[in-house]
Amino acid sequence: MKPKEELRPIERQFDDYSKAVSLLPNKCLLYAAIMLTVFGLMLFAWALPFPHLGFLGQYNGYVNWASFLIAGLIYYYLRLSPTVSYLLLFILFAFSYIIIQLEQRLTAGGLLLTGLGVLFVGLAGQVAVYRKLNNVPTFRMILQAPLWLMGSILKKLKLRY
């Protein structure tokens, strides 16, 4: 294994997070909690009212706060690892499809409350896992979790990140 200073930034983040969750025998609850957190955050951002911008014309309904969230996440992950960002983009497209289906069935307020509920359940699941490991959950750990999950998926698929 390389010394810590020779690791790429993405590898340093994977190592830091992996050390925090290394004693967890079954990571399925953590995987589910991370995915629920990302989905809930995206659903909440999607449901937030977005101002009408005249210059968008007919595309006005296609831009919302989730668009900016997706763009920011993909840009950040792309700087760390293109493969991880592509995997995340694929997952976010799947989430977008689910959200569009929910949007057709729920009111704007119902979509917002559903997003908050899913986000809360996901965060509570992550905090419960961290507490089980006797770790104090930090904001940094919660931000590193999706990155670690994408890396774990790529490792299982035997793809380089």
C-alpha distance (Angstrom), angle and dihedral (degrees) to the residues before:
residue distance angle dihedral
M1 . . .
K2 3.78 . .
P3 3.79 121.9 .
K4 3.79 112.4 -95.4
E5 3.82 94.1 -107.6
E6 3.84 91.8 56.2
L7 3.81 94.4 53.2
R8 3.78 120.7 102.5
P9 3.83 114.3 -110.6
I10 3.80 91.4 -105.8
E11 3.80 91.6 52.4
R12 3.82 90.8 49.8
Q13 3.81 90.3 53.2
F14 3.82 91.7 47.4
D15 3.80 90.7 50.0
D16 3.81 93.2 48.0
Y17 3.79 93.1 49.8
S18 3.82 94.5 40.7
K19 3.80 90.0 55.6
A20 3.79 89.8 53.1
V21 3.83 93.8 53.2
S22 3.80 100.3 29.4
L23 3.82 94.5 109.0
L24 3.79 93.8 55.1
P25 3.84 107.8 112.2
N26 3.80 96.2 -162.2
K27 3.77 116.8 31.0
C28 3.83 95.8 -175.7
L29 3.81 93.2 97.6
L30 3.80 90.4 50.4
Y31 3.82 92.0 47.9
A32 3.80 90.9 50.9
A33 3.81 92.8 45.9
I34 3.80 92.0 50.8
M35 3.80 92.7 49.0
L36 3.82 91.3 47.0
T37 3.79 90.2 50.7
V38 3.80 92.9 51.6
F39 3.81 92.2 44.0
G40 3.81 92.3 46.7
L41 3.79 92.1 49.1
M42 3.79 91.4 49.3
L43 3.80 92.6 45.7
F44 3.80 91.2 49.1
A45 3.82 92.3 48.5
W46 3.81 89.9 47.2
A47 3.80 92.1 52.4
L48 3.81 96.3 49.2
P49 3.81 110.8 105.8
F50 3.79 112.0 -101.0
P51 3.81 120.5 -155.3
H52 3.79 119.8 -110.8
L53 3.80 108.9 -106.1
G54 3.78 112.5 -164.0
F55 3.80 96.1 -157.2
L56 3.82 90.2 64.5
G57 3.79 89.9 65.7
Q58 3.80 112.9 178.4
Y59 3.83 91.1 1.1
N60 3.79 93.6 62.7
G61 3.81 94.1 108.1
Y62 3.79 93.2 51.6
V63 3.79 96.7 64.2
N64 3.80 119.6 72.7
W65 3.79 139.3 143.9
A66 3.80 90.7 -81.1
S67 3.82 88.1 62.4
F68 3.80 89.3 62.1
L69 3.82 91.5 44.2
I70 3.81 90.9 52.0
A71 3.81 92.2 46.3
G72 3.81 92.1 49.8
L73 3.80 94.1 47.2
I74 3.79 93.8 46.9
Y75 3.81 92.2 47.3
Y76 3.81 91.9 50.1
Y77 3.81 93.6 46.1
L78 3.82 91.9 43.3
R79 3.80 89.8 58.1
L80 3.81 89.4 52.8
S81 3.80 99.6 40.3
P82 3.81 131.0 -16.7
T83 3.82 92.5 -150.4
V84 3.81 92.0 54.7
S85 3.80 91.1 47.8
Y86 3.82 91.5 51.4
L87 3.79 91.3 51.0
L88 3.80 90.9 48.4
L89 3.80 90.6 47.8
F90 3.81 90.2 53.0
I91 3.83 90.5 50.3
L92 3.81 91.9 46.8
F93 3.80 90.1 51.5
A94 3.81 88.7 54.3
F95 3.82 89.6 48.5
S96 3.82 89.6 49.3
Y97 3.78 90.7 54.1
I98 3.82 90.8 51.0
I99 3.80 91.3 47.3
I100 3.80 91.8 50.6
Q101 3.82 88.9 52.8
L102 3.82 90.1 49.3
E103 3.80 90.7 46.7
Q104 3.80 90.0 59.4
R105 3.82 91.6 53.2
L106 3.81 103.0 38.2
T107 3.77 135.1 55.5
A108 3.80 119.6 -115.7
G109 3.81 90.6 -100.8
G110 3.79 91.7 47.9
L111 3.79 90.7 50.6
L112 3.81 90.9 50.4
L113 3.81 92.9 49.2
T114 3.79 91.5 45.7
G115 3.80 89.6 52.0
L116 3.79 91.8 50.2
G117 3.79 90.9 47.2
V118 3.79 94.5 50.1
L119 3.81 90.9 44.9
F120 3.80 90.9 50.8
V121 3.82 92.9 48.5
G122 3.81 91.2 48.8
L123 3.81 93.7 48.1
A124 3.81 91.4 45.0
G125 3.81 89.4 51.7
Q126 3.80 91.9 51.2
V127 3.79 92.4 47.1
A128 3.82 90.4 48.9
V129 3.80 91.1 52.5
Y130 3.80 92.2 47.8
R131 3.80 91.0 48.1
K132 3.81 90.1 50.1
L133 3.79 87.4 56.5
N134 3.82 89.8 48.5
N135 3.80 89.7 -116.0
V136 3.74 121.1 137.3
P137 3.81 103.6 -128.0
T138 3.77 112.4 -123.4
F139 3.77 129.8 -165.6
R140 3.81 88.2 -115.2
M141 3.81 91.7 56.7
I142 3.80 91.0 51.5
L143 3.82 90.0 50.3
Q144 3.82 92.6 47.5
A145 3.80 93.3 49.1
P146 3.85 98.5 82.9
L147 3.80 90.7 46.2
W148 3.80 90.6 51.1
L149 3.81 91.1 47.1
M150 3.82 92.1 52.2
G151 3.82 89.2 49.2
S152 3.81 90.9 49.2
I153 3.79 91.2 51.6
L154 3.80 91.2 49.6
K155 3.81 91.3 48.5
K156 3.81 90.7 52.2
L157 3.81 89.0 50.1
K158 3.84 88.4 48.0
L159 3.79 92.6 -123.1
R160 3.79 124.3 142.6
Y161 3.76 118.0 -117.0
